[in-house]
Amino acid sequence: MRLLLAEDEEAMSEALVDILEYHRYQVDAVFDGAQALDYIHAGDYDGIILDIMMPVKSGLDVLMQIRAEGNRTPVLLLTAKSQIEDRIEGLDRGADDYLTKPFHMGELLARVRAMLRRREDFTPDIRSFGDITLNPQTSRLCCGEKETELSRLECRLMDVLMLNHGIYLSSDDLLEKVWGYDSEADVGSVWVYISYLRKQLAKVGSGVTVKAKRGTGYMLQEPADGR
């Protein structure tokens, strides 16, 4: 099982990595929220452990962004705060569990095991629009008997368009929702990936198109939609 650990206190991070690796987990350790997002976007993790109080981006900001992107990887939040309001906020933003510092390593391991069991039992939501379906967890786009595997960014872009069907999203909207707030990508990246999606839709023989409206943005359109 592969875990991402985002904890800015280096001594704490080293101790957590040691105990987790001793129990046969593979662990990538990062020290701020921006690094955490980079690793989440580039990797495929079974579980994520986020400290709430981190530099650059807080754990809550990271959690909120990945959930908005459709990432349903289980998340365990770590924090030195003990107020009930902080626990509620974390859970409301999509965390699977919450552990307050200081904690016993045995409790951490138990929470991680429980988190990963939920991952194994999880059945991802399948997006549907027109004649296509998308599995965000496997990046498989299907139309009838035909299917294709999307790249990570293609999948995230298609997921955002499917979740917002019937609504025009500007290039800036898509940059924020797909590439993230801190990305150096520009509107040219949106144009390129819209082109990629159109080719993927044609590849599976779908009648769904990505409609562009000058000065407004993009949205998915069904064949029978006359707009």
C-alpha positions in Angstrom: 0.0 0.0 0.0 1.3 3.4 -1.0 0.8 6.4 1.2 1.5 10.1 0.9 2.5 11.8 4.1 2.4 15.7 4.3 3.9 16.9 7.6 6.0 20.0 7.9 7.7 19.1 11.2 10.7 17.1 9.9 11.3 15.1 13.2 7.6 14.1 13.3 7.7 13.2 9.6 10.8 11.0 10.0 9.2 9.2 12.9 6.0 8.6 11.0 7.8 7.4 7.9 9.9 5.0 10.1 6.9 3.4 11.8 4.8 3.2 8.6 7.6 1.7 6.5 8.3 -0.8 9.4 4.7 -2.0 8.9 5.4 -2.4 5.2 3.7 0.7 3.8 5.4 2.6 1.0 5.6 6.2 2.0 6.4 9.4 0.1 7.0 12.3 2.5 6.5 16.0 1.7 6.7 19.1 3.8 4.2 21.7 2.5 0.8 21.8 0.9 2.1 22.7 -2.6 4.4 19.7 -2.6 1.5 17.5 -1.5 -0.6 18.6 -4.4 2.2 18.0 -6.9 2.7 14.5 -5.6 -1.1 13.8 -5.5 -1.4 14.9 -9.1 1.6 12.9 -10.2 1.1 9.7 -8.2 -1.5 7.0 -7.4 -1.9 6.7 -3.7 -4.0 4.3 -1.6 -4.2 6.8 1.2 -3.1 10.4 2.1 -2.1 11.7 5.5 -2.3 15.5 5.8 -1.2 17.8 8.6 -3.6 20.7 8.7 -1.1 23.4 9.7 1.4 23.4 6.8 3.2 26.3 4.9 2.3 27.4 1.4 -1.1 25.6 1.5 -2.8 24.2 4.5 -3.9 20.6 4.7 -7.6 21.8 4.5 -6.8 23.7 1.3 -5.2 20.6 -0.2 -8.1 18.5 0.8 -10.7 20.9 -0.6 -8.9 21.2 -3.9 -8.4 17.4 -4.5 -12.1 16.7 -3.6 -13.2 19.5 -6.0 -11.1 17.7 -8.7 -12.9 14.5 -8.1 -10.1 12.7 -6.2 -11.7 10.3 -3.7 -8.5 8.9 -2.2 -9.0 8.4 1.6 -7.5 11.3 3.7 -6.5 11.2 7.3 -6.0 14.7 8.8 -3.4 15.4 11.5 -3.5 18.5 13.7 -2.4 19.9 17.0 -5.8 21.6 17.3 -8.3 19.9 19.5 -11.4 22.1 19.1 -14.5 20.3 17.9 -15.0 23.0 15.2 -11.8 22.1 13.5 -12.7 18.4 13.4 -16.1 19.3 11.9 -14.5 21.5 9.3 -12.1 18.8 8.2 -14.8 16.2 7.9 -17.2 18.6 6.1 -14.5 19.2 3.6 -14.2 15.6 2.7 -11.7 14.0 5.2 -12.3 10.4 6.1 -10.8 10.6 9.6 -9.2 12.9 12.0 -6.3 12.4 14.5 -5.3 15.1 17.1 -1.7 15.5 18.2 -0.2 14.1 20.3 -1.3 10.6 19.4 0.0 7.1 20.0 1.6 5.4 17.0 -0.7 2.4 17.5 -3.7 4.6 17.1 -2.2 6.1 13.9 -1.7 2.6 12.5 -5.2 1.6 13.4 -6.6 4.7 11.7 -4.6 4.0 8.6 -5.7 0.4 8.4 -9.4 1.5 8.7 -8.9 4.2 6.1 -7.4 1.7 3.6 -10.2 -0.8 4.3 -12.7 1.9 3.2 -10.6 2.4 0.1 -10.9 -1.3 -0.8 -14.7 -1.2 -0.2 -15.1 2.0 -2.2 -17.0 1.9 -5.5 -16.3 5.0 -7.5 -19.1 7.2 -8.9 -19.5 6.7 -12.6 -20.1 9.9 -14.5 -22.7 9.8 -17.3 -23.6 12.2 -20.0 -25.3 11.5 -23.3 -23.9 8.3 -24.7 -20.6 8.3 -22.6 -19.6 7.2 -19.1 -16.4 8.1 -17.2 -14.8 6.2 -14.3 -12.7 8.9 -12.6 -10.7 6.2 -10.7 -9.6 4.2 -13.7 -9.7 7.1 -16.3 -11.8 4.9 -18.6 -14.1 6.7 -21.0 -16.7 4.5 -22.5 -19.3 4.7 -25.3 -21.3 1.6 -25.9 -18.8 -1.3 -26.4 -15.9 1.1 -27.1 -13.6 2.5 -24.5 -10.4 4.4 -24.1 -8.0 5.3 -21.3 -7.6 9.0 -20.7 -4.5 10.7 -19.4 -4.6 12.2 -15.9 -5.3 15.7 -17.1 -7.7 14.5 -19.8 -9.7 12.6 -17.2 -9.8 15.6 -14.8 -10.9 17.9 -17.6 -13.6 15.5 -18.7 -14.8 15.0 -15.2 -15.1 18.7 -14.6 -17.0 19.2 -17.8 -19.4 16.3 -17.0 -20.0 17.5 -13.5 -20.8 21.0 -14.9 -22.7 19.9 -18.1 -25.0 22.6 -19.4 -22.8 25.3 -18.0 -20.1 27.2 -19.9 -16.8 27.1 -18.1 -14.2 29.7 -19.1 -10.6 28.9 -19.8 -9.7 30.5 -16.4 -12.4 28.3 -14.7 -10.9 25.2 -16.2 -7.4 26.2 -15.4 -8.4 26.6 -11.7 -10.5 23.5 -11.5 -8.2 21.1 -13.5 -4.7 22.4 -13.2 -5.0 24.1 -9.8 -4.5 27.6 -8.3 -0.7 27.5 -8.3 -0.2 25.9 -11.7 2.0 27.7 -14.3 -0.2 26.4 -17.1 -1.9 29.0 -19.3 -5.0 29.1 -21.5 -3.0 27.4 -24.3 -3.0 24.3 -22.2 -6.8 24.4 -22.0 -7.1 24.7 -25.8 -4.7 21.7 -26.3 -6.5 19.4 -23.8 -9.9 20.4 -25.2 -8.5 19.2 -28.6 -7.3 16.0 -27.0 -10.8 15.3 -25.5 -12.5 15.9 -28.8 -10.2 13.2 -30.4 -10.9 10.8 -27.5 -14.7 11.3 -28.0 -14.3 10.6 -31.7 -12.2 7.6 -30.9 -15.0 5.9 -29.0 -17.6 7.0 -31.5 -19.5 9.3 -29.2 -22.0 11.9 -30.4 -21.1 14.1 -27.5 -19.1 17.2 -28.4 -17.2 19.9 -26.5 -19.0 23.1 -27.6 -17.0 26.3 -27.6 -18.6 29.8 -27.4 -16.3 32.7 -28.1 -15.7 34.9 -25.1 -17.6 32.5 -22.8 -16.0 29.1 -22.6 -16.7 25.4 -23.1 -19.4 22.9 -22.2 -20.4 19.3 -23.2 -23.2 19.1 -25.7 -25.4 16.1 -26.6 -26.2 15.4 -30.3 -29.9 16.3 -29.9 -29.0 19.6 -28.2 -29.7 22.4 -30.7 -27.9 25.2 -28.8 
